[in-house]
């Protein structure tokens, strides 16, 4: 058995969140073969598509032994399957606030597929979206194509002919940590960005003036000053969006 892992990239997208969505997968096996997978749904969410992508990847790899390294830009997926799911189960699939866990059916399906891989299991790796990582960029392209109902041509063949350098992966694939609170009395740091939501559409701004112009006088508008990339992701997901939506 090869000591090299099966390399998998996954991504999901939804236009409107909820709205039409898509998912994309790349599977590169140690024997030098690449398979692209993808699909769509008429009415779904980003998180549902982010979960569907690894589910479909693992389903495709059922019966294929060996280590598996899975790369995703969804901290929701990674933290959910590695950390949160244990507490959800103990509480009878309730959140800490007592609400039903969203997407329970998908979480249970994913957990079952992970467990079926036995001791080899799945190594979960985080890659930041839209940061020039070839594998992530390609699965994002596949997912968005299906979300837009444009069926892309999916590759199935030898790695040597695959146009995407799928093994170009950053050294650091750990999940970003939340930025610690600023101690009292320290000078204010410059904002990483400003976020706004108007009429259900999120947007990132580089200055407060730009953000203020967008939200001023708009009923139901949301806005927030952001101090880090990790905080930006957290805020967007709390609002029901993904970083790729802005």
C-alpha positions in Angstrom: 0.0 0.0 0.0 1.3 3.5 -0.9 2.5 5.7 1.9 1.3 8.8 -0.1 -2.3 9.9 0.7 -5.2 10.2 -1.7 -5.5 14.0 -2.2 -9.0 15.4 -2.3 -10.2 19.0 -2.8 -13.8 19.9 -2.2 -15.9 23.0 -2.4 -19.5 24.2 -2.4 -21.4 27.3 -3.6 -24.9 28.7 -3.5 -26.3 31.7 -5.4 -28.6 33.5 -3.0 -28.0 31.3 0.0 -30.5 29.7 -0.2 -30.7 29.4 -4.0 -29.3 27.3 -6.8 -26.1 25.6 -5.7 -23.3 23.4 -6.8 -20.4 21.3 -5.4 -17.0 20.3 -6.8 -14.4 17.6 -6.1 -11.0 16.7 -7.2 -9.6 13.3 -6.3 -5.9 12.6 -7.0 -4.8 9.0 -6.2 -1.2 7.9 -5.4 -1.1 5.9 -8.6 -1.3 9.1 -10.7 -5.0 9.3 -11.6 -7.3 12.3 -11.3 -11.1 12.3 -11.1 -13.2 15.4 -11.0 -16.8 15.2 -9.7 -19.5 17.8 -9.5 -23.2 18.3 -9.2 -25.9 20.8 -8.3 -29.2 21.5 -6.5 -32.0 23.8 -7.4 -32.5 25.2 -3.9 -29.8 24.8 -1.3 -27.3 26.7 0.9 -23.6 27.2 0.9 -23.2 25.0 4.0 -25.2 22.2 2.4 -23.1 22.2 -0.7 -19.9 22.4 1.4 -21.0 19.2 3.2 -22.2 17.5 0.0 -18.8 17.8 -1.7 -16.9 15.7 0.9 -19.8 13.3 1.2 -19.7 12.7 -2.6 -15.9 12.4 -2.6 -15.9 9.8 0.2 -18.8 7.9 -1.4 -16.8 7.7 -4.6 -13.8 6.4 -2.7 -15.7 3.7 -0.8 -13.7 0.5 -1.0 -10.5 2.4 -1.9 -8.0 1.8 1.0 -5.3 4.2 2.2 -4.8 7.5 3.8 -6.9 10.4 2.6 -6.0 14.1 2.9 -9.0 16.3 2.3 -8.6 20.0 1.6 -11.5 22.5 2.0 -12.0 26.2 2.6 -14.9 25.5 4.9 -14.1 25.8 8.6 -17.8 24.9 9.1 -17.1 21.4 7.7 -13.8 20.8 9.4 -14.8 22.0 12.9 -18.2 20.3 12.6 -16.8 16.9 11.8 -13.8 17.1 14.1 -15.2 18.9 17.1 -18.9 19.9 17.2 -20.5 16.7 16.1 -19.6 14.9 19.4 -21.4 17.5 21.5 -24.4 17.5 19.1 -24.7 13.8 19.5 -24.5 13.9 23.3 -27.3 16.5 23.3 -29.5 14.6 21.0 -28.6 16.7 17.9 -29.3 20.0 19.7 -27.0 23.0 19.7 -25.8 24.5 23.0 -28.7 26.9 22.8 -31.2 24.0 22.5 -32.0 24.4 18.8 -32.0 21.6 16.3 -28.7 21.2 14.5 -29.0 22.3 10.9 -28.2 19.8 8.2 -28.2 16.8 10.5 -28.9 14.4 7.7 -25.7 15.5 5.9 -23.6 15.5 9.1 -24.7 11.9 9.8 -24.0 10.8 6.3 -20.5 12.4 6.4 -19.7 10.9 9.8 -20.7 7.5 8.6 -18.5 7.7 5.5 -15.5 8.9 7.6 -16.0 6.0 10.1 -16.2 3.5 7.2 -12.6 4.4 6.3 -11.4 2.8 9.6 -8.1 3.5 11.1 -6.8 5.3 8.0 -9.6 7.8 8.5 -9.6 11.3 6.9 -7.0 14.1 7.5 -8.9 17.4 7.3 -6.9 20.4 6.0 -8.0 24.0 5.7 -7.1 26.1 2.7 -8.1 29.7 2.3 -10.4 30.3 -0.6 -9.5 32.6 -3.5 -5.8 32.7 -2.4 -4.2 31.1 -5.5 -4.3 27.4 -4.4 -4.8 25.6 -7.7 -6.9 22.7 -6.4 -9.2 25.0 -4.4 -9.6 27.3 -7.4 -10.6 24.4 -9.6 -13.2 23.0 -7.3 -14.6 26.5 -6.7 -14.9 26.8 -10.5 -16.8 23.5 -10.7 -19.1 24.3 -7.9 -20.0 27.7 -9.2 -20.5 26.4 -12.7 -23.1 23.9 -11.4 -24.7 26.6 -9.2 -25.1 28.7 -12.4 -26.5 25.6 -14.2 -23.6 25.5 -16.6 -22.4 21.9 -16.6 -18.5 22.1 -16.8 -16.3 19.5 -18.5 -15.0 17.2 -15.8 -11.6 15.6 -16.1 -11.0 11.9 -15.7 -7.5 10.7 -16.5 -3.8 10.6 -15.8 -2.3 13.2 -13.4 0.5 13.9 -16.0 -2.1 15.4 -18.4 -4.1 17.2 -15.7 -3.7 21.0 -16.2 -4.2 21.8 -12.5 -1.1 21.4 -10.3 -3.2 19.8 -7.6 -0.3 19.0 -5.4 0.7 22.6 -5.0 -0.5 22.9 -1.4 0.5 25.4 1.3 2.7 24.1 4.2 0.2 25.5 6.8 -3.2 24.0 6.4 -4.4 24.5 10.0 -7.8 26.1 10.7 -7.3 29.8 11.5 -7.6 30.7 15.2 -9.9 33.4 16.5 -8.1 36.6 17.2 -7.7 37.3 20.9 -9.6 40.3 22.3 -7.6 43.5 22.5 -6.5 44.3 26.1 -8.1 47.5 27.5 -6.0 50.6 27.1 -4.3 49.4 23.8 -4.5 51.7 20.8 -7.1 50.8 18.2 -5.8 48.6 15.3 -6.6 49.2 11.7 -9.7 47.3 10.5 -9.1 44.3 8.2 -12.3 45.1 6.4 -15.9 46.3 6.8 -18.8 44.1 5.9 -22.4 45.1 4.9 -25.5 43.3 3.8 -28.2 45.2 1.9 -31.2 43.5 0.4 -29.7 40.1 1.1 -26.5 40.8 -0.7 -23.2 40.9 1.2 -20.2 43.2 0.3 -16.7 43.8 1.6 -15.4 47.4 2.0 -11.9 48.7 2.6 -13.1 51.8 4.4 -15.9 52.7 6.8 -16.9 55.6 4.6 -17.6 53.2 1.7 -19.5 50.9 4.0 -21.5 53.7 5.5 -22.6 55.0 2.1 -24.0 51.6 1.3 -26.0 51.0 4.4 -27.1 54.6 5.3 -30.9 54.9 5.1 -31.4 51.3 4.0 -34.0 49.3 5.9 -32.8 46.1 7.4 -29.1 46.7 6.5 -26.3 45.0 8.5 -22.8 46.2 8.9 -19.7 45.3 10.9 -16.1 46.3 11.4 -13.8 43.3 11.0 -10.3 42.9 12.5 -9.0 39.7 10.9 -9.7 37.2 8.1 -10.9 34.6 10.6 -13.3 37.1 12.2 -14.6 38.0 8.7 -15.4 34.4 8.0 -17.1 34.0 11.3 -19.3 37.1 10.8 -20.3 36.1 7.3 -21.3 32.6 8.4 -23.3 34.0 11.2 -25.1 36.1 8.6 -25.6 33.0 6.4 -22.9 33.6 3.9 -19.5 32.4 2.9 -16.3 34.4 2.2 -16.6 33.6 -1.5 -20.0 35.5 -1.5 -18.3 38.9 -1.1 
